[in-house]
């Protein structure tokens, strides 16, 4: 079940990248945003639950705070990188870099996360 939410969000990102080369870009962007908007909160809930399950109770506050700082700090960095790529190489390239990056993370970390019980 956890795998499907990440897949839904990744599919949304891929559809967003594909929307550039179709005759119905608005429809694909709309579907992509629905998939991303639907999958992202569920992934966040699953990640917090996983973190709470794996962390000893005495360290939970520190681990959650560290995770939030790491996640929130990466957002401006990612925006900077993708906007740089979009400005210099074009928006289609930036969308494909985002989609391929998300797919790579899914392929690399997905199997390991599925083994956690």
N, C-alpha and C positions, 0 to 999 in steps of 0.2 A: 504494500500500500504506500509506503514512504517513497518508493521509487517512482510511482505514478505522478506525484505532485511535482517532483523535480522535472520529470519528463514533460508535464503539461507546461511548465514555465519555459523550459528549453524550446519546446515546439512553438510557443508564442514568440520567442526571440527569433527563431528561424523564419517564421512566417513574416515577421516584421522586415527581416532582411530580404526575403523573397518578394515583398510587395513592390519593390522598386521596378522589377522587370515584368510585371503583369499588367493586364488591361483593366484589372479591378483593384487598384492599390488601396482605395479607401476601405473596401470590404475586408481585405486582408489585414490592414492596420487595425480595424475595429476588432476583428477576431483575435488578433495577436494581443491587443491590449486587454481583452476579456480574459484570455488564457493567462497572461502574466499577472493581471490583477487578481485572478482567482487563485493561482498557484502560490504566489509569493507569501501571503499571510499564513497559509497552511504550512509552507516550508519553515517559516519563522517559528511557528508553534512547535513543529516537530523538532527543530534544532534546540529550542529551549528545553523541551522535555528530555531530549537525549543528553543535553548538558547536565540537567538536574539528576538524571539517572546515573551518570558516570562519575559525578563529582561527590566526594565525601561531604556530608552536611556542614562540617566546620569550615570548609573552603568555598562553599557555594556562592557567597556574596562576592568574594574576590574574583572567582572564575567568571561569574556573570558580568561583573563590572569590566573585567579585562576584555571579555568577548565583545561587549557593547562598544568599548573604546576602539578596539581593532576594527569592528564592522563599520562604525560611524566614521572612523578616520579613513577607511578605504573608499568611501563614497566620493569625497571630493577628488581624491587621487584618480579614481576611475573616470570621473567626469572630465578631469583635465586631460588624461591620456586620450580618451575617445574624442574629445573636442579638438585636440591637436591633430589626431588622425583625420577627422572630418574636415578640418580646415586645410590640411596639406595634401591629403590623398582623396578627398571626396567623401560625401555622406554614405554612399553605398559601401565603400570600403570600411568605414567606421562601423556600420551596422553588421557587416560580415565578420569583422574582428570580434565584436561583442558576441555574436552568435557562436562563432567557432570557439571562443574562449569559454563560454558557458558550457558548450558541448564537451570540451576537453575536460573541464572540471567534473562534469557529470560522469564521464567515462573513467576518470582517474579515481575520484573519491566515492562514486556511487557503489561499486562492489564492496568496498571496505565498510561503508555505512550500513549496507544490507546485512552484514555479518554480525553487527552489534545486536545483542539481545538484552 
